[in-house]
Amino acid sequence: MLEQCPGAANLRTPTLEIKTCPKCGGEAEFFSTDKKVNCDCGFTIYNDIGSCIQWCQYAKKCIGEDLFNKLKESQEKC
């Protein structure tokens, strides 16, 4: 996995999103360029809001092949 999102340079202004932690129910803030954040409880939450796997050429390298494939499968079921 990459440390920073190389596709972020293609975005002009990052957006802020709030996501609920599935472990503790707390709120986590994501910028659209963030791949993951750690909740205050320590749980790692991945940013699947507006998934980059649909458009970014670096997605598989960025989030890892396993997560990439899971997200692709999930999108295909919808």
C-alpha positions as CSV (number, residue, x, y, z in Angstrom):
1,M,0.0,0.0,0.0
2,L,1.1,3.5,-0.7
3,E,1.6,6.1,2.1
4,Q,-0.1,8.9,0.2
5,C,-2.7,8.9,-2.5
6,P,-1.0,9.6,-5.9
7,G,-4.4,10.3,-7.4
8,A,-5.0,13.2,-5.0
9,A,-3.1,15.5,-7.3
10,N,-6.0,15.1,-9.7
11,L,-8.5,16.5,-7.2
12,R,-8.8,20.3,-6.9
13,T,-10.4,20.8,-3.5
14,P,-10.6,17.9,-1.1
15,T,-14.0,17.5,0.6
16,L,-14.7,16.6,4.2
17,E,-16.9,13.7,5.0
18,I,-17.9,12.2,8.4
19,K,-18.2,8.5,8.9
20,T,-19.4,6.4,11.8
21,C,-16.9,4.0,13.4
22,P,-18.4,0.5,13.1
23,K,-16.6,-0.5,16.4
24,C,-17.5,2.3,18.8
25,G,-20.1,4.4,16.9
26,G,-17.9,7.5,17.2
27,E,-17.4,9.9,14.3
28,A,-14.3,10.0,12.1
29,E,-13.5,12.8,9.7
30,F,-12.2,12.0,6.2
31,F,-10.9,14.3,3.6
32,S,-11.6,12.9,0.1
33,T,-7.9,12.4,-0.3
34,D,-7.5,10.2,2.8
35,K,-7.3,6.5,2.4
36,K,-7.9,5.6,6.1
37,V,-8.1,7.2,9.5
38,N,-7.8,5.8,13.0
39,C,-10.8,6.3,15.2
40,D,-10.2,7.5,18.8
41,C,-10.9,3.9,19.9
42,G,-8.0,2.7,17.7
43,F,-10.1,1.0,15.0
44,T,-8.9,1.7,11.4
45,I,-11.6,3.0,9.1
46,Y,-11.1,2.9,5.4
47,N,-12.5,5.6,3.2
48,D,-14.9,4.0,0.8
49,I,-16.9,7.2,0.3
50,G,-17.0,7.9,-3.4
51,S,-14.6,5.1,-4.0
52,C,-11.6,5.9,-6.0
53,I,-11.5,2.4,-7.5
54,Q,-13.9,3.6,-10.1
55,W,-11.6,6.2,-11.6
56,C,-8.1,6.2,-10.2
57,Q,-5.3,4.3,-12.0
58,Y,-3.4,3.9,-8.7
59,A,-6.3,2.4,-6.7
60,K,-5.0,-1.2,-6.6
61,K,-1.6,-0.1,-5.4
62,C,-3.0,2.5,-3.0
63,I,-5.4,0.4,-1.0
64,G,-4.0,-3.0,-1.7
65,E,-5.2,-5.8,-4.0
66,D,-7.3,-7.6,-1.5
67,L,-9.4,-4.6,-0.5
68,F,-9.5,-3.4,-4.1
69,N,-11.0,-6.8,-5.2
70,K,-13.5,-6.8,-2.3
71,L,-14.7,-3.3,-3.2
72,K,-15.0,-4.2,-6.9
73,E,-17.0,-7.3,-6.0
74,S,-19.3,-5.2,-3.8
75,Q,-19.9,-2.6,-6.5
76,E,-20.7,-5.3,-9.0
77,K,-23.4,-6.7,-6.7
78,C,-25.2,-3.3,-6.6
